[in-house]
């Protein structure tokens, strides 16, 4: 917190100096005072950079400073409290909750695969982290379908097919933004377009989409044609999925919490920089591969295959962007394609 207040002090002083570079402002001109403010919380003062006998009360809400009321004891190695309200806490960002390539467990903890312990339930592999202690993880195996491309959440990894029809193959989805060329997609990624980084919202849109194909009135839900033309098959599988050894109604990792990653999230999984060109081998890929390979040796995961994986980002009105895990390339695949694989993401 002292670092935050010190930076604020510098910011205020620099702004004041910008008004008149010929004369250094006084502490009084910058609204500092030697008087105590009885309403100011402990550690709520910042000191004048020119005379530290002057101070100013700067009250910021705990939420605006990144503090929350959630329980962090299961994963945070150093919890700090908000000076204004000790009910609000944060995790020291110098000690991140997870690292890229960590095994993510159902109790909310994570750790290096070398330290894997069988007394915890693994649910994924971490591929993205943030300073607030959150991040994203990919599930441990490709989802599977039966011969009619139906997904069974009771056996998500052990059915006959490892590929999916995306569904809604002849239905435009107007609430999804089209990124219809490699150039358009690249520019949107570099500008960090919000719609390209929110696979959960994309999945919710797909779940609500209704087929415009007239023949859907005659297809049955147990047919491959139905799953190709009529149903948002991939989104439904994501919505129904829950990891083995996790309760279906688990409030964090149960059904309804997983989603089809956006193309930007698949790029993050692979390890692509959006601001500059990277080598074909993404910087995350070796970490993800190594963890999944180590977990496969324990019988609880499968590596991603050098094949195409669906994203929830629309290319043209009848196609979706997909990423090839082997080469890192992206391409638009029609939703009627039945050779594309599916992994799911979860935010924590």
C-alpha positions as CSV (number, residue, x, y, z in Angstrom):
1,X,0.0,0.0,0.0
2,X,2.9,2.4,0.8
3,X,4.1,1.9,-2.8
4,X,0.7,2.7,-4.2
5,X,0.4,5.9,-2.1
6,X,4.0,6.9,-3.0
7,X,3.2,6.6,-6.7
8,X,0.0,8.6,-6.3
9,X,2.1,11.4,-4.6
10,X,4.5,11.4,-7.5
11,X,1.6,11.6,-10.0
12,X,0.0,14.5,-8.2
13,X,3.2,16.4,-8.0
14,X,4.1,15.8,-11.6
15,X,0.7,17.0,-12.7
16,X,1.2,20.2,-10.6
17,X,4.6,20.8,-12.1
18,X,3.2,20.5,-15.6
19,X,1.1,23.6,-14.9
20,X,4.1,25.9,-14.4
21,X,7.6,24.5,-15.0
22,X,9.2,27.8,-14.0
23,X,8.2,27.6,-10.3
24,X,8.1,24.7,-7.9
25,X,4.7,24.6,-6.2
26,X,4.4,24.8,-2.5
27,X,2.8,22.0,-0.4
28,X,-0.1,24.3,0.4
29,X,-0.7,24.9,-3.3
30,X,-0.9,21.2,-3.8
31,X,-3.5,21.0,-1.0
32,X,-1.3,19.4,1.6
33,X,-1.6,20.4,5.3
34,X,0.0,19.9,8.6
35,X,-3.4,19.4,10.3
36,X,-4.7,16.0,11.2
37,X,-7.9,14.8,9.5
38,X,-10.0,13.0,12.0
39,X,-11.9,11.2,9.3
40,X,-8.8,9.8,7.6
41,X,-8.2,6.1,8.1
42,X,-4.8,4.8,9.3
43,X,-2.2,4.9,6.5
44,X,-4.6,6.9,4.5
45,X,-2.2,9.9,4.2
46,X,0.3,10.7,1.4
47,X,3.2,13.0,2.2
48,X,4.2,16.1,0.2
49,X,7.3,15.3,-1.8
50,X,8.7,18.8,-1.1
51,X,8.2,18.8,2.7
52,X,7.1,15.7,4.4
53,X,5.8,17.5,7.4
54,X,2.8,18.2,5.1
55,X,0.3,15.5,4.3
56,X,-3.0,14.8,2.5
57,X,-5.7,12.3,3.1
58,X,-6.5,10.3,0.0
59,X,-9.4,7.9,0.6
60,X,-9.7,5.1,-1.9
61,X,-12.2,2.3,-1.7
62,X,-10.8,-1.2,-0.9
63,X,-12.4,-2.5,-4.1
64,X,-10.7,0.2,-6.3
65,X,-7.4,-0.9,-4.9
66,X,-8.0,-4.5,-5.9
67,X,-9.0,-5.9,-2.5
68,X,-11.9,-8.4,-2.2
69,X,-13.8,-10.2,0.5
70,X,-13.2,-13.7,-0.9
71,X,-11.3,-16.3,1.1
72,X,-7.8,-16.7,-0.2
73,X,-6.3,-19.0,2.4
74,X,-6.4,-22.1,0.2
75,X,-4.0,-20.6,-2.4
76,X,-2.4,-17.3,-1.3
77,X,1.0,-17.5,0.4
78,X,0.9,-13.9,1.7
79,X,-2.5,-12.2,2.3
80,X,-2.5,-8.4,2.9
81,X,-5.4,-6.4,4.3
82,X,-6.9,-3.2,3.1
83,X,-6.0,-0.3,5.5
84,X,-9.5,1.2,5.3
85,X,-11.3,-2.1,6.1
86,X,-9.5,-5.3,7.2
87,X,-12.4,-7.4,5.9
88,X,-11.0,-6.8,2.4
89,X,-7.9,-8.7,1.5
90,X,-5.6,-9.2,-1.5
91,X,-2.8,-11.6,-2.3
92,X,0.7,-10.1,-2.5
93,X,1.3,-9.9,-6.3
94,X,5.0,-10.5,-5.8
95,X,4.0,-14.1,-4.9
96,X,1.6,-15.1,-7.7
97,X,-1.1,-17.7,-7.0
98,X,-0.2,-19.9,-10.1
99,X,2.4,-20.2,-12.8
100,X,1.9,-21.0,-16.4
101,X,1.9,-24.8,-16.8
102,X,0.9,-25.5,-13.2
103,X,-1.6,-28.2,-12.4
104,X,-4.8,-26.7,-11.2
105,X,-6.7,-28.5,-8.5
106,X,-10.4,-28.7,-7.5
107,X,-9.6,-27.1,-4.1
108,X,-8.5,-23.9,-5.9
109,X,-4.8,-24.5,-5.4
110,X,-2.1,-25.0,-8.1
111,X,1.4,-26.3,-8.3
112,X,4.3,-27.6,-10.4
113,X,3.6,-31.0,-11.8
114,X,6.8,-32.3,-10.1
115,X,5.0,-31.7,-6.8
116,X,1.8,-33.5,-7.9
117,X,0.0,-35.1,-5.1
118,X,-2.6,-37.8,-5.5
119,X,-4.7,-36.6,-2.5
120,X,-6.0,-33.7,-4.7
121,X,-8.3,-33.7,-7.7
122,X,-6.6,-32.1,-10.8
123,X,-9.0,-30.3,-13.1
124,X,-6.8,-28.5,-15.6
125,X,-3.5,-26.9,-16.5
126,X,-2.9,-23.1,-16.0
127,X,-2.2,-21.1,-19.1
128,X,-3.0,-17.5,-18.0
129,X,-2.5,-15.6,-14.7
130,X,-3.1,-12.2,-13.4
131,X,-1.9,-10.1,-10.4
132,X,-5.2,-10.4,-8.5
133,X,-4.6,-14.2,-8.1
134,X,-6.9,-15.2,-11.0
135,X,-6.2,-16.8,-14.3
136,X,-7.4,-19.5,-16.8
137,X,-6.9,-23.2,-17.1
138,X,-7.5,-25.7,-19.9
139,X,-9.2,-29.1,-19.1
140,X,-7.1,-32.3,-19.1
141,X,-8.4,-34.2,-22.1
142,X,-10.2,-33.7,-25.4
143,X,-13.9,-34.1,-25.1
144,X,-15.5,-37.0,-27.0
145,X,-18.8,-37.8,-28.7
146,X,-20.7,-40.9,-29.8
147,X,-21.3,-42.0,-33.4
148,X,-24.1,-39.4,-33.7
149,X,-21.8,-36.6,-32.3
150,X,-23.8,-36.5,-29.0
151,X,-21.9,-35.6,-25.8
152,X,-22.4,-37.5,-22.6
153,X,-21.2,-35.6,-19.5
154,X,-21.1,-38.8,-17.5
155,X,-18.2,-40.0,-19.7
156,X,-16.7,-36.9,-21.2
157,X,-13.4,-38.4,-22.2
158,X,-14.3,-42.1,-23.0
159,X,-16.7,-42.1,-25.9
160,X,-16.0,-43.2,-29.4
161,X,-15.1,-40.0,-31.3
162,X,-12.6,-37.3,-30.4
163,X,-14.0,-34.8,-32.8
164,X,-17.1,-32.6,-32.9
165,X,-19.5,-30.9,-35.2
166,X,-19.7,-27.4,-34.0
167,X,-23.4,-27.2,-34.9
168,X,-25.6,-24.5,-36.4
169,X,-23.7,-25.0,-39.6
170,X,-26.1,-23.0,-41.8
171,X,-27.1,-20.4,-39.2
172,X,-25.7,-16.9,-38.9
173,X,-25.1,-15.9,-35.3
174,X,-25.6,-12.1,-35.4
175,X,-24.6,-11.5,-31.8
176,X,-21.1,-12.8,-32.5
177,X,-18.7,-10.4,-34.2
178,X,-17.3,-11.7,-37.5
179,X,-13.5,-11.5,-38.0
180,X,-13.6,-12.6,-41.6
181,X,-9.9,-12.3,-42.6
182,X,-6.5,-13.0,-41.1
183,X,-5.7,-9.3,-41.2
184,X,-8.9,-8.3,-39.5
185,X,-8.3,-10.9,-36.8
186,X,-4.7,-9.9,-36.3
187,X,-5.6,-6.2,-35.9
188,X,-8.4,-7.0,-33.5
189,X,-5.9,-9.2,-31.4
190,X,-3.4,-6.4,-31.3
191,X,-6.0,-3.9,-30.2
192,X,-7.2,-6.4,-27.6
193,X,-10.8,-6.3,-28.8
194,X,-12.9,-7.3,-25.8
195,X,-15.1,-9.7,-27.9
196,X,-12.0,-11.8,-28.8
197,X,-11.0,-12.5,-25.2
198,X,-14.3,-13.6,-23.7
199,X,-15.0,-17.2,-24.5
200,X,-17.5,-17.5,-21.7
201,X,-19.7,-14.8,-23.1
202,X,-19.3,-16.3,-26.6
203,X,-20.5,-19.7,-25.3
204,X,-23.5,-18.1,-23.7
205,X,-24.5,-16.5,-27.0
206,X,-24.1,-19.8,-28.8
207,X,-26.2,-21.6,-26.2
208,X,-29.1,-19.1,-26.9
209,X,-28.7,-19.4,-30.7
210,X,-31.5,-21.1,-32.7
211,X,-31.1,-22.8,-36.0
212,X,-32.6,-21.2,-39.0
213,X,-32.5,-24.4,-41.0
214,X,-36.1,-25.4,-42.0
215,X,-35.1,-29.1,-42.0
216,X,-34.5,-29.1,-38.3
217,X,-38.2,-29.7,-37.7
218,X,-37.7,-33.2,-39.2
219,X,-34.4,-34.2,-37.8
220,X,-34.2,-36.0,-34.5
221,X,-31.8,-35.0,-31.7
222,X,-30.1,-38.4,-31.9
223,X,-28.9,-37.9,-35.5
224,X,-25.6,-36.6,-36.8
225,X,-27.5,-34.3,-39.1
226,X,-29.4,-32.7,-36.2
227,X,-26.1,-32.0,-34.4
228,X,-24.6,-30.6,-37.5
229,X,-27.4,-28.3,-38.5
230,X,-29.7,-27.7,-35.6
231,X,-28.0,-27.7,-32.2
232,X,-25.1,-25.5,-30.8
233,X,-23.3,-28.8,-30.1
234,X,-19.9,-27.6,-29.0
235,X,-21.5,-24.9,-26.7
236,X,-23.9,-27.5,-25.2
237,X,-21.0,-29.9,-24.5
238,X,-19.1,-27.0,-22.7
239,X,-22.2,-26.1,-20.7
240,X,-22.8,-29.8,-19.6
241,X,-19.2,-30.7,-18.9
242,X,-17.8,-31.2,-15.4
243,X,-14.5,-33.0,-14.7
244,X,-14.4,-36.6,-13.4
245,X,-14.3,-36.7,-9.6
246,X,-15.9,-33.3,-9.3
247,X,-19.6,-32.9,-8.4
248,X,-21.9,-31.9,-11.3
249,X,-23.2,-29.0,-9.2
250,X,-19.8,-27.9,-7.9
251,X,-20.1,-24.1,-7.6
252,X,-16.7,-23.5,-9.1
253,X,-15.8,-26.3,-11.4
254,X,-19.2,-28.0,-12.1
255,X,-21.5,-27.9,-15.1
256,X,-22.0,-24.4,-16.5
257,X,-18.6,-23.1,-15.4
258,X,-16.6,-24.2,-18.4
259,X,-16.6,-22.7,-21.8
260,X,-15.3,-22.9,-25.4
261,X,-12.2,-20.7,-25.4
262,X,-12.2,-17.7,-27.8
263,X,-9.5,-17.7,-30.5
264,X,-7.5,-15.2,-28.4
265,X,-7.6,-17.5,-25.5
266,X,-6.4,-20.4,-27.6
267,X,-3.6,-18.1,-28.8
268,X,-2.8,-17.4,-25.1
269,X,-2.8,-21.1,-24.4
270,X,-0.3,-21.6,-27.3
271,X,1.7,-18.6,-26.2
272,X,1.4,-16.0,-28.9
273,X,2.2,-12.3,-28.4
274,X,-0.4,-10.1,-29.9
275,X,1.9,-7.1,-30.1
276,X,4.8,-8.6,-32.1
277,X,5.6,-11.7,-34.1
278,X,6.7,-14.8,-32.3
279,X,8.3,-18.0,-33.4
280,X,5.9,-20.8,-34.6
281,X,6.6,-22.6,-31.3
282,X,4.6,-20.5,-28.8
283,X,6.3,-19.7,-25.5
284,X,3.5,-21.5,-23.5
285,X,3.3,-24.6,-25.6
286,X,6.3,-26.4,-24.1
287,X,5.1,-25.8,-20.6
288,X,1.5,-27.0,-21.3
289,X,2.8,-30.0,-23.2
290,X,5.2,-31.0,-20.5
291,X,2.6,-30.9,-17.8
292,X,0.0,-32.8,-19.8
293,X,2.6,-35.4,-20.7
294,X,3.6,-35.9,-17.1
295,X,-0.1,-36.2,-16.0
296,X,-0.7,-38.7,-18.8
297,X,2.0,-40.9,-17.2
298,X,-0.2,-40.8,-14.1
299,X,-3.3,-41.8,-16.2
300,X,-5.2,-38.5,-15.6
301,X,-4.6,-36.4,-18.7
302,X,-3.8,-36.5,-22.5
303,X,-1.6,-34.1,-24.4
304,X,-3.2,-31.8,-26.9
305,X,-2.8,-33.4,-30.3
306,X,-1.2,-31.6,-33.3
307,X,-4.7,-31.0,-34.7
308,X,-7.3,-28.3,-35.1
309,X,-9.2,-27.1,-32.0
310,X,-12.5,-25.1,-32.1
311,X,-12.7,-21.6,-30.7
312,X,-15.9,-19.7,-29.9
313,X,-14.9,-16.8,-32.2
314,X,-16.8,-16.4,-35.5
315,X,-14.8,-16.1,-38.7
316,X,-17.5,-15.7,-41.4
317,X,-21.3,-16.2,-40.9
318,X,-21.0,-20.0,-41.2
319,X,-17.4,-20.6,-39.9
320,X,-15.4,-20.4,-36.7
321,X,-11.8,-19.7,-36.1
322,X,-9.7,-22.8,-35.1
323,X,-6.1,-23.2,-33.9
324,X,-3.7,-26.0,-34.9
325,X,-1.8,-27.1,-31.7
326,X,1.0,-28.5,-33.7
327,X,1.9,-25.5,-35.8
328,X,0.1,-22.7,-34.0
329,X,-1.7,-21.6,-37.2
330,X,-5.2,-20.3,-37.2
331,X,-7.8,-20.8,-39.9
332,X,-11.5,-20.5,-40.4
333,X,-13.4,-23.8,-40.3
334,X,-16.9,-24.3,-41.4
335,X,-19.2,-25.4,-38.6
336,X,-20.2,-28.4,-40.6
337,X,-16.6,-29.8,-40.3
338,X,-16.4,-33.0,-38.2
339,X,-12.6,-33.3,-37.8
340,X,-12.0,-30.6,-35.2
341,X,-11.2,-31.2,-31.6
342,X,-12.5,-29.5,-28.4
343,X,-10.8,-28.5,-25.2
344,X,-12.5,-26.2,-22.7
345,X,-11.4,-23.3,-20.6
346,X,-12.3,-22.1,-17.1
347,X,-11.6,-18.8,-15.4
348,X,-10.6,-18.7,-11.7
